[in-house]
């Protein structure tokens, strides 16, 4: 990966994480991570309980689990880059 694509990737990740933080009204990427992890755990446990949900509800829960899992990977990648590079743009990593 060349330098420009790395910069573009970091900019994309930062933009996504900032958007998540604004939507969730939190001031740290760690809070975003905690929120999505809790939601994934909650929805996964709902499905594991074995209660008879309608197919539409099960499909929605599966979709949310998949979507939130991808959000988690974006936030983790962002945090990994920010902590290894030491580039704290707004002090947001050190919550």
Secondary structure, DSSP 8 states (H G I E B T S, - for coil): --HHHHHHHHHHHHHHHHHHHHHHT-S-HHHHHHHHHHHHHHHHHHHHTT----HHHHHHHHHHHHHHHHHHHHHHHHHHHHHHHT--SSSTT--
